[in-house]
Amino acid sequence: MSEYRLDRTAFKAQTAEEAADHHSYYKDLSLKERLDIVDYLNSIAYNYPLNDPPKMDRTAFSMRGRKKNG
């Protein structure tokens, strides 16, 4: 599986005033619209195709049952 790394050159730094200006735009969007924007920005930041995001490596996690008391 290929490894996706954060592309720190994809975005520019902003001042607090510039970031506050964006808040007024994004607060009026629906949750779905904001999540679509998050998906898009992640695809740019980690350089993967928007319609084909990387899959989670499920071998890195494990599940165990919980012991019942009593």
CYANA upper distance limits for C-alpha pairs under 8 A (distance plus 0.5 A):
  4 TYR  CA     46 TYR  CA      6.14
  4 TYR  CA     47 ASN  CA      7.46
  4 TYR  CA     48 TYR  CA      7.94
  5 ARG  CA     46 TYR  CA      5.90
  5 ARG  CA     47 ASN  CA      8.09
  6 LEU  CA     45 ALA  CA      5.93
  6 LEU  CA     46 TYR  CA      5.17
  6 LEU  CA     47 ASN  CA      8.10
  7 ASP  CA     44 ILE  CA      8.31
  7 ASP  CA     45 ALA  CA      5.64
  7 ASP  CA     46 TYR  CA      6.37
  7 ASP  CA     47 ASN  CA      7.57
  8 ARG  CA     45 ALA  CA      7.60
 10 ALA  CA     44 ILE  CA      7.38
 10 ALA  CA     45 ALA  CA      6.61
 11 PHE  CA     45 ALA  CA      8.38
 14 GLN  CA     18 GLU  CA      6.38
 14 GLN  CA     19 ALA  CA      6.83
 15 THR  CA     19 ALA  CA      6.87
 16 ALA  CA     20 ALA  CA      6.62
 17 GLU  CA     21 ASP  CA      6.89
 18 GLU  CA     22 HIS  CA      7.34
 19 ALA  CA     23 HIS  CA      7.30
 20 ALA  CA     24 SER  CA      7.78
 21 ASP  CA     25 TYR  CA      7.92
 22 HIS  CA     26 TYR  CA      6.85
 23 HIS  CA     27 LYS  CA      6.44
 24 SER  CA     28 ASP  CA      7.59
 25 TYR  CA     29 LEU  CA      7.86
 26 TYR  CA     34 ARG  CA      7.62
 29 LEU  CA     33 GLU  CA      6.47
 29 LEU  CA     34 ARG  CA      6.85
 30 SER  CA     34 ARG  CA      6.83
 31 LEU  CA     35 LEU  CA      6.66
 32 LYS  CA     36 ASP  CA      6.65
 33 GLU  CA     37 ILE  CA      6.84
 34 ARG  CA     38 VAL  CA      6.78
 35 LEU  CA     39 ASP  CA      6.69
 36 ASP  CA     40 TYR  CA      6.75
 37 ILE  CA     41 LEU  CA      6.63
 38 VAL  CA     42 ASN  CA      6.55
 39 ASP  CA     43 SER  CA      6.71
 39 ASP  CA     50 LEU  CA      7.74
 40 TYR  CA     44 ILE  CA      6.95
 40 TYR  CA     50 LEU  CA      6.80
 41 LEU  CA     45 ALA  CA      6.53
 42 ASN  CA     46 TYR  CA      6.39
 42 ASN  CA     47 ASN  CA      8.38
 43 SER  CA     47 ASN  CA      5.93
 43 SER  CA     48 TYR  CA      5.58
 43 SER  CA     49 PRO  CA      6.70
 43 SER  CA     50 LEU  CA      5.93
 43 SER  CA     53 PRO  CA      7.91
 44 ILE  CA     48 TYR  CA      7.38
 48 TYR  CA     52 ASP  CA      7.72
 48 TYR  CA     53 PRO  CA      6.75
 48 TYR  CA     54 PRO  CA      7.87
 49 PRO  CA     53 PRO  CA      6.74
 58 ARG  CA     62 SER  CA      8.47
